[in-house]
Amino acid sequence: MIIDTHCHLDDDRYRDDLDEVINRAVKNSVEMFIIPAGDPDTLKRAIEISESYVNVYFAVGTHPYDAIKYSRDFIEEFISHPKCVAVGECGLDYYRLPDDKNEIEKEKKIQKEVFVDQIELANKYNKPLIVHIRDASHDSLEILEHYAGEQGGVLHCYNADHELLKLAKKGFYYGIGGVITFANARKLVEVYSRIPSDRLLIETDAPYLTPHPYRGQRNEPSYCTFVAQKMAELSGISSDEISEITTQNAKRLFGI
């Protein structure tokens, strides 16, 4: 059994064939799914899906790209839903900052404030975090070390930054997805051996980051098997063992 800990099943690209996508996943031993509802505009779709499928859960949060939309009251309205297992995805993303220096600092300030507030909500409701970090490792680490509670969370699509391995001791897990199968993923392959096995999770980030050999096509949870195979190869164990390890890790973190 595999748990896809990060798949955007609320994306419009699944609207016409969601049943088939989920059935294909289950046939490939991917039996549970977590939707990281990081956009307030799609959260209700994520909740509807989780209520329609017994094996689908969701997280509630605001992605750094949507920080300007953030509403604490909106998140608190849904955070106690029985299928809500985490806060996120939230975090910092400096990849698409404005060109103007003053605007850059303004954007960073907003992202940091929204990130901290979501961490405090996670602490209040004892929910783990689903954390998005892109080109912002140092600031993210400082914030997480200072604010994150004992419930920890997962670094979604772990970016292979060695500095972030410190967070394993603070209850954080590392989401490994399709990138691990890419020919140019040398940095992630190198750092993978330094991640404790009890801190590994499998994810797809579907419909994004499709693993080899389907790179460039729409990603979907059934492709978790390709991620598991590569992780097993790097770990020197079987795919079944990786599936068991990551499933138990996900159940422990998300309480499912």
Stockholm file with secondary structure:
# STOCKHOLM 1.0

chainA/1-256         MIIDTHCHLDDDRYRDDLDEVINRAVKNSVEMFIIPAGDPDTLKRAIEISESYVNVYFAVGTHPYDAIKYSRDFIEEFISHPKCVAVGECGLDYYRLPDDKNEIEKEKKIQKEVFVDQIELANKYNKPLIVHIRDASHDSLEILEHYAGEQGGVLHCYNADHELLKLAKKGFYYGIGGVITFANARKLVEVYSRIPSDRLLIETDAPYLTPHPYRGQRNEPSYCTFVAQKMAELSGISSDEISEITTQNAKRLFGI
#=GR chainA/1-256 SS CEEESCBCTTSGGGTTTHHHHHHHHHHTTEEEEEEEECCTTTHHHHHHHHHHCTTEEEEECCCGGGGGGCCHHHHHHHTTSTTEEEEEEEEEECTTCCSSHHHHHHHHHHHHHHHHHHHHHHHHHTCCEEEEEESCHHHHHHHHHHHCCTTCEEEETCCCCGGGGGGGGGTEEEEECGGGGSTTCHHHHHHHTTSCGGGEEECCCBTSSCCTTSTTSCCCGGGHHHHHHHHHHHHTSCHHHHHHHHHHHHHHHHTC
#=GC SS_cons         CEEESCBCTTSGGGTTTHHHHHHHHHHTTEEEEEEEECCTTTHHHHHHHHHHCTTEEEEECCCGGGGGGCCHHHHHHHTTSTTEEEEEEEEEECTTCCSSHHHHHHHHHHHHHHHHHHHHHHHHHTCCEEEEEESCHHHHHHHHHHHCCTTCEEEETCCCCGGGGGGGGGTEEEEECGGGGSTTCHHHHHHHTTSCGGGEEECCCBTSSCCTTSTTSCCCGGGHHHHHHHHHHHHTSCHHHHHHHHHHHHHHHHTC
//
